[in-house]
Amino acid sequence: MNSEIKETELVDVNTPGFKVEAEAPLVKVENNDSALNQSTQQLKQVWEQFKGFLSDLPEYLSEFFGEYKRPLTVLGLIFASVVSVKLTLALLDALNDIPLLAPTFELIGFGYVVWFVYRYLWRAKNRNELVQDFNNLKDEVLGKGNSQ
């Protein structure tokens, strides 16, 4: 076969050694007012639906919170407790980084333990007083016992 190809010859594109290049035809876009009007109408319709949703949002939220009040409260309390524990640990870590403050806290804690043992655990009479105070506190917290 001849390696030169005339413009009018038909060539099989599967033939090795030939490369076919094609340009994409240009597409003329006309300004169509009906398509623009339809797009504007769809946009207005979506906007009206969005405004309707926003106007009903307080009702949706009140129904949601009314229905799921207990689980949301529990989740809120769990979240608050986790945050408070993390903040407490961060505060204690910051305080322990201050020189001489950590050993001072340890001495205060050791002194309190010694005082507690001497005051409440050393003698039997004081142990009974501790048990009685604990039971009174338990009754106040749990709501049992004499309520006046």
Beta strands, then each sheet from edge to edge (+ up, - down):
end
